[in-house]
Amino acid sequence: MTEHYISLQAADAQLSAILHQASAKTGVLLIVGGPQYRVGSHRQFVKVSRALAASDIPTMRLDSTGMGDSSGNKAEFYLQNNDISLAIDGFFQHCPQLTQVVLWGLCDAASAALLYCYKQDDNRVAGLVLLNPWVRQQQSHAQVMLKHYYWQRLGTKAFWQKLLGGGLNPWQSLKELVNTYQQSRQNKPQPNNTEAAEQRPQTTADNYVQHMLEGWQNFSGKSLVITSGNDHTAQEFLTLCQNADWQQQLSASKHVNLAAANHTFSSANWRQQVENASLQFIKALINVNTR
């Protein structure tokens, strides 16, 4: 396989990417989210890109604006549409055989992929691979903490040893628990789904979750969702998917849940399962679109 560095000129920044060349007509763009660059935690993005390229699937790993070797000021994940669009343009330029691309993202990069579908009607994007999408909201986070942290903690020996040993302030802990419960019961504002596309508001920290849903609903391609069983971010997403609109989108997608995995799939076994699921999904997408 061949890997090389490419530079992409944005309006106010120079973006850096690593291209893994191969001959398939379907490519994979790895969007990098969070405070990291194109290598990824535990070198995961390097490894998954090489695994895909070894199966003849070209892959590009992008440093978003202000991260890694890319210049400019770092933008919030919900404002990365221009970076993604520029990367797809560059991908097609350097791999002229491409006819379609899959967006692959972990955490808020998965969120950015859905938000790209909300803002852009890009028929080059045929697939989405979404790992533990970030949907953090005050209410949903509080619900997850109640279910997957506080109640589970009460059943641990370490908790009671710390409490009885004087290492825990019970009144402060009770105050935090009550506050979390109150947050979990807050009513969410009802979205307005009647707005025309050109009248949609700018995506912000307050409305990005609803825009993610609309982007997913508007997306006509295929989706693979990979979640971790040992991860609050994943549990928050799956809790949100109990809502009918989100459940409909998840049910229409291929969903792989790795029960023991943590947020970044840090073990070789978990990483291998992510690579296998991604590869199977992309190969199926290639077969469907070349019949």
C-alpha positions as CSV (number, residue, x, y, z in Angstrom):
1,M,0.0,0.0,0.0
2,T,1.0,3.6,-0.5
3,E,0.7,6.4,2.1
4,H,1.6,10.0,1.6
5,Y,0.9,13.4,3.0
6,I,-1.3,15.9,1.2
7,S,-2.1,19.5,1.9
8,L,-5.5,21.1,1.4
9,Q,-5.9,24.8,1.1
10,A,-8.9,26.2,3.0
11,A,-10.0,29.8,3.0
12,D,-8.1,30.7,6.1
13,A,-6.0,27.6,6.9
14,Q,-3.8,24.9,5.5
15,L,-5.2,21.4,6.3
16,S,-3.0,18.3,6.5
17,A,-4.1,14.8,5.7
18,I,-2.6,11.3,5.2
19,L,-3.9,9.5,2.1
20,H,-3.8,5.7,2.0
21,Q,-4.1,5.0,-1.7
22,A,-5.9,2.0,-3.1
23,S,-7.9,1.2,-6.2
24,A,-11.6,0.8,-5.0
25,K,-14.1,3.3,-6.2
26,T,-15.4,3.8,-2.6
27,G,-13.2,5.7,-0.2
28,V,-13.3,6.3,3.6
29,L,-12.7,9.7,5.1
30,L,-11.8,9.5,8.8
31,I,-13.0,12.6,10.5
32,V,-11.0,13.3,13.6
33,G,-12.8,14.8,16.6
34,G,-11.9,15.8,20.1
35,P,-8.5,17.1,21.3
36,Q,-6.5,14.8,19.0
37,Y,-5.1,14.5,15.5
38,R,-5.0,12.1,12.7
39,V,-3.2,9.3,14.5
40,G,-6.0,8.8,17.0
41,S,-6.0,7.2,20.5
42,H,-3.8,4.1,20.6
43,R,-3.0,4.8,17.0
44,Q,-6.4,3.5,16.1
45,F,-6.9,5.8,13.1
46,V,-3.6,4.7,11.6
47,K,-4.4,1.0,12.1
48,V,-8.0,1.1,10.8
49,S,-6.8,3.1,7.7
50,R,-4.1,0.5,6.9
51,A,-6.5,-2.3,7.4
52,L,-9.0,-0.8,5.0
53,A,-6.2,0.0,2.5
54,A,-5.0,-3.6,2.7
55,S,-8.4,-4.6,1.5
56,D,-8.0,-2.1,-1.5
57,I,-10.2,0.6,0.1
58,P,-8.6,4.1,-0.2
59,T,-8.7,6.1,3.1
60,M,-7.9,9.6,4.1
61,R,-7.1,10.8,7.7
62,L,-7.7,14.5,8.2
63,D,-6.3,17.0,10.7
64,S,-9.2,19.4,11.2
65,T,-8.5,23.2,11.3
66,G,-6.2,24.1,14.2
67,M,-5.3,20.5,15.1
68,G,-2.2,18.3,14.3
69,D,-0.3,19.8,11.4
70,S,-3.3,21.9,10.2
71,S,-3.1,25.7,10.7
72,G,-5.8,28.0,11.8
73,N,-8.0,28.3,14.8
74,K,-9.7,25.1,16.1
75,A,-13.5,25.2,15.5
76,E,-16.1,23.3,17.5
77,F,-17.1,20.0,16.1
78,Y,-20.5,21.3,15.0
79,L,-18.8,23.8,12.8
80,Q,-16.6,21.5,10.8
81,N,-18.7,21.3,7.6
82,N,-16.2,23.3,5.5
83,D,-13.3,21.0,6.6
84,I,-15.2,17.9,5.6
85,S,-16.3,19.3,2.3
86,L,-12.7,20.4,1.4
87,A,-11.4,16.9,2.5
88,I,-13.9,15.1,0.2
89,D,-12.9,17.4,-2.7
90,G,-9.2,16.7,-2.1
91,F,-9.9,13.0,-1.7
92,F,-11.6,12.8,-5.1
93,Q,-8.9,14.9,-6.7
94,H,-6.1,12.6,-5.5
95,C,-8.1,9.4,-6.2
96,P,-9.9,10.2,-9.4
97,Q,-11.4,6.7,-9.6
98,L,-13.7,7.5,-6.6
99,T,-17.4,7.6,-7.1
100,Q,-18.5,7.7,-3.5
101,V,-17.1,8.1,0.1
102,V,-17.9,6.8,3.6
103,L,-17.6,9.2,6.5
104,W,-16.1,7.5,9.6
105,G,-16.0,9.2,12.9
106,L,-15.6,8.5,16.7
107,C,-17.4,10.5,19.3
108,D,-17.9,14.2,18.2
109,A,-16.4,13.3,14.8
110,A,-19.4,11.0,14.4
111,S,-21.6,13.9,15.3
112,A,-19.8,16.1,12.8
113,A,-20.6,13.5,10.1
114,L,-24.3,13.7,10.8
115,L,-24.2,17.5,10.9
116,Y,-22.5,17.5,7.5
117,C,-25.5,15.6,6.2
118,Y,-27.7,18.2,7.9
119,K,-26.0,21.1,6.1
120,Q,-24.9,19.5,2.8
121,D,-26.8,17.6,0.2
122,D,-23.7,15.8,-0.9
123,N,-24.5,12.7,-3.1
124,R,-20.9,11.7,-3.0
125,V,-21.4,10.5,0.6
126,A,-22.9,7.0,0.4
127,G,-22.2,5.7,3.9
128,L,-21.6,6.6,7.6
129,V,-19.7,4.7,10.2
130,L,-20.6,6.3,13.6
131,L,-18.7,5.2,16.7
132,N,-20.1,6.3,20.1
133,P,-21.7,9.5,18.8
134,W,-21.5,12.6,21.1
135,V,-25.0,13.8,22.0
136,R,-24.1,15.4,25.4
137,Q,-27.0,17.4,26.9
138,Q,-27.6,18.3,30.5
139,Q,-30.7,16.1,30.8
140,S,-29.5,13.0,29.0
141,H,-26.2,13.1,30.7
142,A,-27.9,13.3,34.1
143,Q,-30.0,10.3,33.2
144,V,-27.0,8.2,32.2
145,M,-25.1,9.2,35.3
146,L,-28.0,8.1,37.5
147,K,-28.3,4.8,35.8
148,H,-24.7,3.9,35.0
149,Y,-22.7,5.6,37.7
150,Y,-24.6,6.4,40.9
151,W,-26.7,3.3,41.3
152,Q,-23.8,1.0,40.2
153,R,-21.5,2.8,42.6
154,L,-23.8,2.0,45.6
155,G,-23.2,-1.7,45.0
156,T,-19.4,-1.5,45.1
157,K,-17.3,-2.4,48.1
158,A,-14.9,0.5,47.4
159,F,-17.8,3.0,47.8
160,W,-18.8,1.7,51.3
161,Q,-15.2,1.5,52.4
162,K,-14.6,5.1,51.4
163,L,-17.9,6.2,53.1
164,L,-17.2,4.3,56.4
165,G,-13.6,5.4,56.4
166,G,-14.5,9.1,56.3
167,G,-13.2,9.6,52.8
168,L,-16.6,10.7,51.5
169,N,-18.8,13.6,52.5
170,P,-22.3,12.0,52.5
171,W,-24.2,15.3,52.5
172,Q,-22.2,16.6,49.5
173,S,-22.8,13.4,47.7
174,L,-26.5,13.4,48.4
175,K,-26.6,17.0,47.2
176,E,-24.9,16.1,43.9
177,L,-27.3,13.1,43.5
178,V,-30.4,15.3,44.0
179,N,-29.1,17.8,41.6
180,T,-28.4,15.2,39.0
181,Y,-31.9,13.7,39.5
182,Q,-33.5,17.2,39.0
183,Q,-31.5,17.7,35.8
184,S,-32.6,14.3,34.5
185,R,-36.3,15.4,34.9
186,Q,-36.0,18.6,33.0
187,N,-38.2,18.9,30.0
188,K,-36.5,19.3,26.7
189,P,-37.8,22.0,24.2
190,Q,-39.8,20.5,21.4
191,P,-38.0,20.8,18.0
192,N,-39.6,22.7,15.1
193,N,-39.4,20.3,12.1
194,T,-41.4,22.5,9.7
195,E,-38.6,24.9,8.8
196,A,-37.4,24.9,5.2
197,A,-33.8,24.0,4.7
198,E,-32.8,27.6,3.8
199,Q,-34.4,28.8,7.1
200,R,-32.7,26.4,9.4
201,P,-30.8,28.1,12.2
202,Q,-27.0,28.0,12.6
203,T,-25.9,24.9,14.5
204,T,-24.9,25.7,18.0
205,A,-24.1,23.9,21.3
206,D,-27.8,24.2,22.2
207,N,-29.3,22.7,19.0
208,Y,-26.7,20.4,17.5
209,V,-28.3,17.2,18.7
210,Q,-31.6,18.0,16.9
211,H,-29.6,18.9,13.8
212,M,-27.8,15.6,14.0
213,L,-31.2,13.8,13.9
214,E,-32.4,15.9,11.0
215,G,-29.1,15.1,9.1
216,W,-29.6,11.4,9.7
217,Q,-33.2,11.5,8.6
218,N,-32.2,13.4,5.4
219,F,-29.4,11.0,4.6
220,S,-30.3,8.5,1.9
221,G,-27.2,6.2,2.3
222,K,-26.4,3.4,4.7
223,S,-25.2,3.7,8.2
224,L,-23.2,1.5,10.6
225,V,-23.3,2.4,14.3
226,I,-20.7,0.9,16.7
227,T,-21.2,1.4,20.4
228,S,-19.2,0.5,23.5
229,G,-20.9,-1.1,26.5
230,N,-18.4,0.4,29.0
231,D,-18.8,4.0,28.0
232,H,-21.1,6.8,29.3
233,T,-21.0,8.6,25.9
234,A,-22.4,5.5,24.2
235,Q,-25.0,5.0,26.9
236,E,-26.1,8.6,26.5
237,F,-26.5,8.0,22.8
238,L,-28.4,4.8,23.3
239,T,-30.7,6.4,25.9
240,L,-31.5,9.1,23.3
241,C,-32.3,6.3,20.8
242,Q,-35.2,5.2,23.0
243,N,-36.9,8.3,21.6
244,A,-39.1,7.2,18.6
245,D,-37.4,9.3,16.0
246,W,-33.9,8.3,17.0
247,Q,-34.9,4.7,17.4
248,Q,-36.2,4.7,13.8
249,Q,-32.9,5.8,12.5
250,L,-30.9,3.3,14.6
251,S,-33.2,0.5,13.6
252,A,-32.7,1.3,9.9
253,S,-28.9,1.1,10.5
254,K,-26.6,-1.8,11.2
255,H,-25.8,-1.6,14.9
256,V,-22.8,-3.4,16.5
257,N,-22.4,-3.2,20.3
258,L,-19.2,-4.3,21.9
259,A,-20.3,-5.0,25.4
260,A,-17.0,-4.8,27.2
261,A,-15.3,-2.1,25.1
262,N,-14.4,1.4,26.4
263,H,-14.9,4.7,24.6
264,T,-11.8,4.5,22.3
265,F,-11.7,0.7,21.8
266,S,-8.3,0.6,23.4
267,S,-7.5,-3.1,23.3
268,A,-6.3,-5.0,20.2
269,N,-9.4,-7.2,20.3
270,W,-11.9,-4.3,20.4
271,R,-9.9,-2.5,17.7
272,Q,-10.0,-5.6,15.5
273,Q,-13.7,-5.9,15.9
274,V,-14.2,-2.3,14.9
275,E,-12.0,-2.9,11.8
276,N,-13.9,-6.0,10.9
277,A,-17.3,-4.4,11.3
278,S,-16.2,-1.3,9.2
279,L,-14.7,-3.5,6.5
280,Q,-17.8,-5.7,6.2
281,F,-20.1,-2.7,6.0
282,I,-18.0,-0.9,3.4
283,K,-17.7,-4.1,1.2
284,A,-21.4,-4.6,1.4
285,L,-21.9,-1.0,0.4
286,I,-19.6,-1.5,-2.6
287,N,-21.4,-4.6,-3.7
288,V,-24.8,-3.0,-3.5
289,N,-23.8,0.1,-5.5
290,T,-21.9,-1.9,-8.2
291,R,-24.7,-4.4,-9.1
